[in-house]
Amino acid sequence: MEIALARNAEDAAAQVADVILARLKAKPDLVLGLATGSTPIGVYRRLRDAHARGEVSFARVRTFNLDEYLDLPADHPQSYRTFMREHLFQGLDLPPENVHFPPTEGRDLLRRCEEYEARIVECGGIDVQLLGIGRNGHIGFNEPTSSLASRTRVKTLTERTLEDNARFYGPGERPPVLAVTMGIGTILDAREVLLQAIGPKKAQAVRSMVEGPVSSFFPASALQLHRRVTAYLDPEAASLLTMIAYYRRTRAQDEELRRAGRL
Ligand code: GLP
């Protein structure tokens, strides 16, 4: 796993956005895997700004969101479809038919989850997958003990995730306890993974992901099995890493080799 130690949250967002924009310029029909949560908001703002300046078009891009709550209507203020519309899609020239979410309403969910997977394959696979991380190590909604080979499916949310999400719901509201998420296997199939973690609450999770054992009990650790993952961290999220000086040196040296056209 490559560790990118950013100066702060803004710097991390700028670095991630720059990678996505570079990939998009190289491949205008890029297939993007998208994440929700507070972490990617700065990245999405930068993508919208780059589009507004006329630097890039999303007209041929295809997107696949990681997850969505079961039975939460698309227009609910807390649905991930609302989140994506507000933070990214409404500022872009992305055709609505190019946007994909896992199936969360109606019957026959497992078959439709398979269709979601098949649609990803039909589009040529995910080129760049954006990820955040939950405090319990979840990626998407792959909670602890998720199979490392899992594909898109229904997941029961843990108490800890429900607690983390409770702040988004009013006093009388019942937050969803089920979600449909891409599996860990689905995420590992992406060609490149960009993970962002920001703030002190993520420090322990980052340490387990980067330096802990690979375990389904800590799903983000499965990213150690992927050949092209970069974790973009602010100083607080990186604060519990034990080999931080080594990561800094590695990144600087890799960048030097890249600039010289040797990597
Ligand atoms: C949710 C999402 C995850 C996200 C996580 C962290 O659980 N399903 O994809 O990574 O929240 O959210 P935040 O970025 O707000 O810390």
Boltz pocket constraint, residues with backbone or C-beta under 6 A from the ligand:
constraints:
  - pocket:
      binder: B
      contacts: [[A, 35], [A, 36], [A, 37], [A, 38], [A, 39], [A, 40], [A, 66], [A, 67], [A, 131], [A, 132], [A, 133], [A, 134], [A, 138], [A, 139], [A, 140], [A, 141], [A, 161]]
      max_distance: 6.0
